[in-house]
């Protein structure tokens, strides 16, 4: 319960949860996901991902006002990725989180891949956000 109350959680699709080798670290200005911080300048977003399959994308999502934007895409290396990015457009309070997409696990592909409109073409993970108040 301490982790839930501290908002240091994420959401992973089934195969990622079942495979204990899946890992995500996400921080803004050195503060872990779930944190609330203040910043005067553009926050520095850092993240690392160790997937269970080939990564398709690792994205920093930024929410300001009423709009979600993919603010940055990380460099991919097979099932791993690193993110290091400073927000050059930080003019108002915002929150940031990491969105990860990887190839579907073989079991999911085998189960749903024959469907004409496959609902599971890939697997995804989302971190808890970090809320950044503009000083």
Secondary structure as the mmCIF struct_conf table of DSSP 4:
data_model
#
loop_
_struct_conf.conf_type_id
_struct_conf.id
_struct_conf.beg_label_comp_id
_struct_conf.beg_label_asym_id
_struct_conf.beg_label_seq_id
_struct_conf.end_label_comp_id
_struct_conf.end_label_asym_id
_struct_conf.end_label_seq_id
HELX_RH_AL_P HELX_RH_AL_P1 UNK A 2 UNK A 5
TURN_TY1_P TURN_TY1_P1 UNK A 6 UNK A 7
STRN STRN1 UNK A 10 UNK A 12
HELX_RH_AL_P HELX_RH_AL_P2 UNK A 14 UNK A 18
TURN_TY1_P TURN_TY1_P2 UNK A 20 UNK A 21
STRN STRN2 UNK A 23 UNK A 28
TURN_TY1_P TURN_TY1_P3 UNK A 29 UNK A 30
STRN STRN3 UNK A 31 UNK A 32
TURN_TY1_P TURN_TY1_P4 UNK A 33 UNK A 34
STRN STRN4 UNK A 36 UNK A 39
BEND BEND1 UNK A 40 UNK A 41
HELX_LH_PP_P HELX_LH_PP_P1 UNK A 42 UNK A 43
STRN STRN5 UNK A 44 UNK A 50
BEND BEND2 UNK A 52 UNK A 53
STRN STRN6 UNK A 55 UNK A 64
TURN_TY1_P TURN_TY1_P5 UNK A 65 UNK A 66
STRN STRN7 UNK A 67 UNK A 73
HELX_LH_PP_P HELX_LH_PP_P2 UNK A 74 UNK A 74
STRN STRN8 UNK A 75 UNK A 77
TURN_TY1_P TURN_TY1_P6 UNK A 78 UNK A 79
STRN STRN9 UNK A 80 UNK A 86
TURN_TY1_P TURN_TY1_P7 UNK A 88 UNK A 89
BEND BEND3 UNK A 92 UNK A 92
STRN STRN10 UNK A 94 UNK A 103
HELX_LH_PP_P HELX_LH_PP_P3 UNK A 104 UNK A 105
HELX_RH_AL_P HELX_RH_AL_P3 UNK A 106 UNK A 112
TURN_TY1_P TURN_TY1_P8 UNK A 113 UNK A 114
BEND BEND4 UNK A 115 UNK A 115
TURN_TY1_P TURN_TY1_P9 UNK A 116 UNK A 117
BEND BEND5 UNK A 119 UNK A 119
BEND BEND6 UNK A 121 UNK A 121
STRN STRN11 UNK A 122 UNK A 127
HELX_LH_PP_P HELX_LH_PP_P4 UNK A 128 UNK A 129
STRN STRN12 UNK A 130 UNK A 134
#
